[in-house]
Amino acid sequence: MMNFHNPIRYAVLASTNEFIMRSYRKLPHGTVVVADTQTKGRGRFNRKWHSGRGGLWFSVLLKHKKPEKTFLLTFAAAVSVAKAIREQGLPAVIKWPNDILIHGRKVCGILTENVVAGKSVATVVGIGINVNNHVGLASATTLKSEKGIEIDKESLLKDVLRYYARYCDAYTKDSYSSILRDWKLLWDSGGKKVRVTTVRGVVSGVAAGISGDGSLIVRAKGREIIVVEGDLVQGV
Ligand code: BT5
């Protein structure tokens, strides 16, 4: 059984992902690092992640031997966060690849970073949830503003880790179907119009599904386009 260690806590860190990436060799599988604020919170493609006081900013270290399956650890994290938020009675959904939205606005982002050495992988899954913090972005929301009351960050963290432990057990046992099934149940874009900005250009069409490596399949003019990485906008 996966057992997440007592979180290592800091009042301030540059970034919980950076912290683990720097010392993953010395840290055990299942390490969790939490910071009250981050001074250099990061998103994908080196973007900035606003990490003010009142939010839940943490990273999990997972050591494993399945480099080609790492995306499932990110998917499982998205499902765990969405389920924990739904327990609060809020309609959280997943936006490919790994954002959690409530009423179309981003409440959580996930950044996964890997160090691969042959078959051995150290995966750092960084999760940022807007809880009681303030984010000055029109595209963002917080649990507090959605619910109208302060949310207990500690019990939210426990809920996310409880779900995540279960999916990590499934991952260890090569039993990936529950992760993909639950991800698809909470996925919001299936069959809808999307536009994805990638480094190679913009892809528009209908979100048709997810391929075996977590890529998005977009159907456009009778063709299927596989999108490995990008930023998705729905309904355009
Ligand atoms: C993400 O990147 O969404 C991944 C965010 C991961 C943050 C966690 S916090 C703990 C751990 N430690 C870290 O340093 N990072 C992880 P991306 O999909 O690239 O989205 C980034 C974009 O989201 C930015 O360019 C902004 O537009 C927007 N954004 C920034 N801060 C936000 C926030 N707090 N809430 C919602 N949107 C935000």
Residues whose N, C-alpha, C, O or C-beta is under 5 A from the ligand:
A	BS01	BT5	S15 T16 N17 K40 G41 R42 G43 R44 R47 K48 W49 H50 W57 F58 K106 G109 I110 L111 G126 I127 G128 V135 A140
